[in-house]
Amino acid sequence: MARTIRIFDTTLRDGEQSPGCSMNLNEKIEVAKQLEALKVDIIEAGFAASSPGDAAAIAAIADNVRGSTICSLARCVEKDIDAAWNAIRRAESARIHTFLATSPVHMEYKLKMTPDEVIESVAHNVAYAKKYCDDIEFSAEDATRSDLDFLCRVVETAIKAGATTINIPDTVGYMIPEEYASRIHYLREHTEGIENVVLSCHMHNDLGMAVANSLAGVEAGIDQIECAINGIGERAGNASLEECVMALNTRKDLFGVDCNIDTHQIYRASRMIQTITGVSVAPTKPIVGANAFAHEAGIHQHGVMANKETYEIMTPESVGIPKNAIVLGKHSGRHAFEDRLRELGYSLDKEKLDKTFEKFKVLADKKKVIKDRDLEALVGAVPVSGEERYTLDRFVINSGNSITSTAVIRVKKGEDVFERVAASDGPINAAFRAINKIVDKDVELEDYTLRSMTDGEDAQAEAIVKISIDGSEIVTGRGVSTDVIEASIKAYINGINKYFID
C-alpha cells in the first residue's frame, strides 16, 4: 500500500506575509473554504500572536472549515502558544505549530541564545503546547544551515517533549535536492524516536529549487510537504502546491505515493489567489499558467492532434481547467449561467449568485460572447456582503493631450451621495484625486496595473491597485469593466472599501 503524503498549505500564513498579498477577513475565509474543497490536509491559517486581526481570522476559519486540520504558528514563547490555542480551539481538528531557530547565525545574532538554551526552550515550549492539544508540530528554523548533530539533539528533544510532526525547513532556500535528501537520511539514522513522528519539509525558492527539494525530501522519507498556492510567500516564495501535487500524481511510477488533494480544484484555487491578491502568475508558470497547455510550434500541434500524449503529460481537465462547452451571451438564461459557474468550480450563496447574474446581464449587453475569464472576473468583482461602504454612481472624464485632465466622480455611501471634481495630468489620476476628496483620507497609490481579461475589442479590463491609507498596510483593490477608466475607478474604490472593513 502506497504511503500518503500530507499537504500542509501555508498560503494564509507564509503566503499572506509576502508584500502585496495581504487579505481581509472575508477573503481569508473564502480562501480557507477553497483549500477545504481542495482537500488540503492541514491549513496553516495564520500567526495568532502577530495581531488581533490575525487571531480573529484564524478563529473564524476554525469555526467555518471542516475536514482540514486548522493550524496556527507560534514562536517558542508561552504567550504565542496561548494565543495560537485560543484561536484554533474550536476547530474540528487543531494543531499548534511552534518553531525556534537552530543555525549558528540565527542563535548568535537573532536569538542571542546558546545551543543549550535553545534545547531548554524547545523542551519547555513543546511540552507547554502539548497541554493544549495532541497535535504539535515543531520546526527547526534555518535547519538546513544548522550543525547536523545539534539538529539531531533538537529534534530528539522536541519528540520527547511531545511533538508529533517535525519540520526540517530550508528557511532561506539554500539547499540543492541531493544535499537536502542527505540531511534527511542522516536525521533518520541518528535521531531516537524519529520513526514515531511525521517528518515535514518547508522549502523556500530563493535558488528556484523549492519544489525539487520538496520532492527530494519525499524520496528520502518526508511524509508532509508544506507549500502555498501559486508558490506565494516570503522573498522568492514557497514550494508551489500545484507543482508538488501534480509531480507526485504524474510521476507515481517514480515516487510511489498518494496524496489527498482533489486536483480538479487546483485551477480554481490558483485563480482565486490571483484575484484576491492581485498577483498574477507568469504565462509560463507550470500547471496554471496561461501557456501551460498551449502548443504553438507546428510540430507540437501536429503531435497533439494525433495523440495528446505526444506533448501533454497531464490534461488541462485534470487540474480543473474547464472545456468551453457552451457559449454565453445576452440571451443566455440563469440556468445556463449557473451551470457554467458550477463547471468552473464556483459554489456561490444565493446573494452573491444574484449579484453576479445582474452584472452578467449588464456585461452581456456590451459583449457579444461571454468567456470563462469574463465570468471569473465577474465573480471576483462582486463584493462580500458588508464590504461596500462606497459605490460608484457615475463619472465624467474630460481629457486630451492639449488640456489638463479633469474628473467628476459621484459615489454613494448608503443613502448619501457625494460628488467631487479634481484635475491632474491624466484622467485616471484625476479620478483618484476626486475620490480622495470624497473619502477625506490620505491615500497613497503604491502600485497600479491594467490588463485585458480576454481578447477582442470588447474585452473586459482588469485594474489592480495597491494603496495605503493614512500609513496603513498596503490594501489591494480590484475592478473590472469594458471601460479601462471605469475599471480603474472601481478598483480604487474597492481598495478603500477593504481598508474600512479590515
SVG drawing of the C-alpha trace seen along z (x, -y; Angstrom):
<svg xmlns="http://www.w3.org/2000/svg" viewBox="-33 -73 60 75">
<polyline fill="none" stroke="black" stroke-width="0.4" points="0.0,0.0 1.4,-3.4 2.1,-5.9 0.1,-9.1 1.9,-12.5 0.2,-15.1 -0.2,-18.5 0.2,-21.4 -0.9,-24.7 0.6,-27.9 -1.0,-30.3 -2.8,-32.1 0.3,-32.4 3.6,-32.5 1.9,-33.3 0.0,-36.2 3.2,-37.6 4.7,-38.3 4.5,-42.0 1.2,-42.9 -0.5,-39.6 -2.4,-40.7 -6.1,-39.6 -9.0,-40.8 -11.1,-38.5 -13.7,-37.7 -11.0,-36.9 -9.2,-34.6 -12.4,-32.7 -13.1,-32.4 -9.5,-31.1 -9.8,-28.6 -13.1,-27.3 -11.4,-26.7 -8.5,-24.9 -11.1,-22.7 -12.6,-21.9 -9.1,-21.2 -8.9,-18.7 -5.7,-20.1 -4.8,-18.1 -3.6,-21.0 -4.3,-24.7 -1.9,-27.0 -4.4,-29.8 -2.0,-32.4 0.2,-33.5 -2.2,-34.3 0.2,-36.3 1.2,-38.6 -2.0,-40.8 -5.6,-40.7 -6.8,-40.6 -4.8,-37.5 -6.1,-35.8 -9.7,-36.7 -9.2,-35.4 -7.8,-32.1 -10.7,-31.7 -13.2,-32.4 -11.6,-29.8 -11.6,-27.3 -15.4,-27.9 -16.1,-27.7 -13.9,-24.9 -14.3,-21.2 -12.3,-18.3 -8.9,-20.0 -6.7,-20.4 -6.5,-24.1 -3.1,-25.2 -1.6,-28.4 2.1,-29.3 3.7,-30.3 7.2,-31.1 8.7,-29.1 7.1,-31.6 4.3,-30.8 2.2,-33.8 2.4,-32.9 1.3,-29.4 -1.6,-30.7 -2.7,-32.9 -2.4,-30.1 -4.6,-27.8 -7.2,-30.4 -7.5,-31.0 -7.8,-27.3 -9.5,-25.7 -12.9,-25.5 -11.5,-23.7 -12.7,-20.2 -9.0,-19.3 -6.4,-21.6 -2.6,-21.9 -0.1,-24.2 3.0,-24.8 5.8,-26.2 9.3,-27.0 12.8,-28.1 15.9,-28.7 18.8,-26.3 21.5,-27.6 24.7,-29.2 24.0,-32.6 20.4,-32.7 21.3,-31.6 24.1,-34.1 22.7,-37.2 18.9,-36.9 18.1,-34.8 21.2,-35.7 20.9,-32.2 23.4,-29.4 22.8,-25.9 21.9,-24.6 19.4,-27.5 17.8,-26.6 17.5,-22.9 15.9,-24.0 13.4,-26.3 12.4,-23.6 11.8,-21.1 9.8,-23.6 7.6,-25.1 6.8,-22.0 5.6,-20.4 3.7,-23.6 1.9,-23.4 1.2,-19.7 -1.0,-20.5 -3.4,-22.2 -3.7,-19.6 -2.2,-16.3 -1.2,-17.6 2.0,-19.6 4.4,-20.5 7.9,-21.7 10.0,-23.5 13.8,-24.0 14.1,-27.3 17.0,-27.5 17.6,-23.8 19.5,-23.5 22.3,-25.7 22.3,-24.1 25.0,-21.7 23.7,-18.2 24.5,-16.7 23.0,-19.6 19.9,-19.4 19.5,-15.8 19.6,-16.8 17.0,-19.5 14.7,-17.1 15.1,-14.4 14.3,-16.9 11.1,-18.0 10.0,-14.4 10.5,-13.6 8.5,-16.7 5.5,-15.6 5.9,-16.8 4.1,-14.7 5.4,-16.4 8.9,-17.6 9.5,-20.1 13.0,-20.5 12.7,-23.7 15.0,-25.3 14.2,-28.8 16.5,-30.7 16.2,-28.5 19.9,-27.4 19.7,-23.6 20.0,-21.6 18.0,-18.4 20.8,-15.8 22.0,-17.8 18.6,-18.0 17.9,-14.3 21.2,-13.5 20.3,-15.7 17.0,-13.8 18.7,-10.4 21.2,-11.5 18.5,-12.7 16.5,-9.4 19.6,-7.4 20.8,-9.4 17.7,-10.6 16.0,-8.5 12.2,-8.3 12.1,-9.9 10.3,-6.8 7.3,-7.7 6.7,-11.2 5.7,-12.7 8.7,-14.4 7.9,-17.5 9.6,-19.9 9.0,-23.6 11.2,-24.9 11.8,-28.4 12.5,-29.2 15.4,-31.6 17.5,-29.4 14.5,-28.2 14.6,-24.7 11.8,-24.7 9.7,-22.1 12.7,-19.9 13.9,-20.0 10.4,-19.0 10.3,-16.0 13.8,-15.0 12.6,-15.1 9.7,-12.7 12.2,-10.3 14.2,-10.5 11.3,-9.8 9.4,-13.1 5.7,-12.5 4.4,-16.1 5.1,-18.9 4.5,-22.5 3.6,-24.7 1.4,-27.5 -1.0,-28.1 1.0,-29.7 4.1,-29.4 3.5,-32.8 5.4,-33.5 8.4,-35.4 11.0,-36.7 11.1,-34.3 8.1,-32.3 7.4,-28.8 7.2,-25.5 4.2,-25.6 1.3,-23.4 0.1,-22.7 3.6,-21.8 4.3,-19.5 1.0,-17.7 1.0,-17.2 4.6,-16.0 3.6,-13.4 0.5,-12.4 2.1,-12.5 5.2,-10.5 3.6,-7.9 5.8,-5.4 8.8,-7.1 7.5,-8.3 5.0,-5.5 3.0,-7.8 -0.5,-9.2 -1.9,-12.5 -5.5,-13.5 -5.7,-16.6 -8.6,-17.0 -6.6,-18.1 -9.7,-19.3 -9.8,-22.2 -6.2,-23.4 -7.0,-25.9 -9.9,-27.4 -7.6,-27.8 -4.9,-29.4 -7.3,-31.9 -8.8,-32.8 -5.4,-33.7 -4.5,-35.7 -7.8,-37.6 -7.7,-38.3 -4.0,-39.3 -3.8,-41.0 -0.6,-39.0 -0.7,-37.2 1.3,-34.2 3.6,-34.2 2.2,-32.7 4.8,-30.0 4.0,-29.1 3.8,-25.3 0.3,-23.8 -1.7,-27.0 0.0,-29.5 -1.8,-30.7 0.6,-28.8 0.9,-25.6 -1.3,-23.7 -0.8,-25.9 1.0,-24.5 2.2,-26.9 5.0,-25.2 3.7,-23.4 5.4,-20.1 3.9,-20.2 0.4,-21.0 0.6,-18.1 1.6,-15.7 -1.1,-16.8 -3.8,-16.5 -2.6,-13.0 -2.3,-12.0 -2.3,-14.4 0.3,-12.3 2.9,-13.3 3.3,-16.7 0.9,-16.6 1.9,-14.6 -1.3,-15.7 -4.6,-17.1 -6.0,-20.6 -9.1,-18.9 -7.1,-17.1 -6.3,-20.4 -9.7,-21.8 -9.2,-23.9 -12.7,-23.7 -13.6,-23.0 -15.7,-25.7 -18.8,-23.6 -21.3,-26.4 -21.2,-30.0 -22.9,-32.6 -24.4,-35.8 -27.2,-38.3 -29.9,-35.6 -28.4,-33.1 -30.6,-32.4 -29.9,-32.0 -29.8,-28.2 -27.1,-28.2 -25.2,-30.8 -25.4,-28.8 -24.3,-25.6 -21.3,-27.3 -20.2,-28.7 -20.6,-25.2 -18.4,-23.8 -15.8,-26.4 -15.7,-25.3 -17.8,-28.1 -20.4,-27.4 -22.0,-30.8 -24.6,-31.6 -27.9,-33.0 -27.0,-36.6 -23.7,-36.5 -25.2,-34.5 -28.0,-37.1 -25.5,-40.0 -23.2,-38.1 -26.1,-37.3 -27.1,-41.0 -23.6,-42.0 -23.6,-39.3 -26.7,-40.7 -25.2,-44.2 -22.0,-42.8 -23.9,-40.7 -25.3,-44.0 -21.8,-45.2 -20.1,-41.9 -21.3,-39.5 -19.7,-36.5 -19.0,-36.0 -15.9,-33.8 -14.8,-31.9 -12.3,-34.6 -15.2,-37.1 -17.2,-35.0 -14.2,-34.6 -13.8,-38.4 -17.5,-38.9 -17.4,-36.6 -14.2,-38.2 -15.7,-41.7 -18.8,-41.0 -18.1,-42.1 -19.0,-40.0 -22.0,-41.4 -20.9,-44.4 -17.9,-45.3 -19.4,-48.1 -19.0,-51.3 -18.8,-53.4 -20.2,-52.5 -19.6,-54.3 -22.7,-56.1 -21.3,-57.8 -18.2,-59.6 -17.4,-62.2 -13.9,-62.5 -12.6,-65.3 -9.1,-64.6 -6.8,-65.2 -3.2,-65.8 -3.6,-69.5 -5.7,-70.1 -5.5,-69.3 -7.5,-66.2 -10.5,-66.6 -12.7,-64.0 -16.1,-64.4 -16.8,-61.4 -20.1,-60.7 -20.3,-57.9 -22.9,-56.7 -22.5,-55.9 -25.7,-54.3 -28.4,-56.9 -25.9,-59.8 -24.5,-61.0 -21.1,-62.7 -19.7,-64.4 -16.2,-66.0 -14.1,-67.2 -10.3,-67.1 -7.7,-67.9 -4.4,-66.2 -2.0,-65.2 -4.1,-62.2 -7.7,-61.0 -7.1,-58.1 -5.0,-60.2 -7.7,-62.9 -10.3,-60.4 -8.3,-59.0 -7.8,-62.6 -11.5,-63.2 -12.2,-60.1 -9.6,-61.1 -11.6,-64.3 -14.8,-62.3 -13.3,-59.9 -11.2,-62.6 -8.2,-60.3 -4.5,-60.4 -4.5,-57.7 -1.1,-56.7 -1.1,-54.8 1.7,-52.2 1.1,-50.2 -1.3,-50.2 -1.7,-47.6 -4.2,-47.3 -4.6,-44.3 -7.1,-42.7 -9.1,-39.7 -9.7,-38.2 -9.0,-39.1 -11.0,-41.3 -12.0,-44.9 -14.9,-44.3 -12.6,-42.6 -13.0,-43.4 -10.2,-45.3 -9.0,-44.3 -7.4,-47.0 -5.4,-46.2 -4.4,-49.0 -2.3,-48.7 -2.9,-51.5 -2.1,-52.6 -4.3,-54.9 -3.0,-57.1 0.1,-55.0 -1.8,-51.6 -0.6,-48.3 -1.0,-48.0 -4.5,-47.1 -5.3,-45.5 -8.3,-46.8 -9.7,-45.2 -12.1,-46.4 -13.3,-45.1 -15.2,-46.8 -15.1,-47.0 -14.0,-50.7 -10.5,-50.9 -11.2,-54.1 -14.2,-52.7 -12.3,-49.5 -9.6,-51.7 -12.1,-53.8 -13.8,-50.6 -10.5,-49.1 -9.6,-52.3 -13.0,-52.3 -12.7,-48.6 -9.4,-49.1 -10.8,-51.9 -13.8,-49.8 -11.4,-47.0 -9.5,-49.4 -12.6,-50.4 -13.6,-46.8 -10.2,-45.5"/>
</svg>
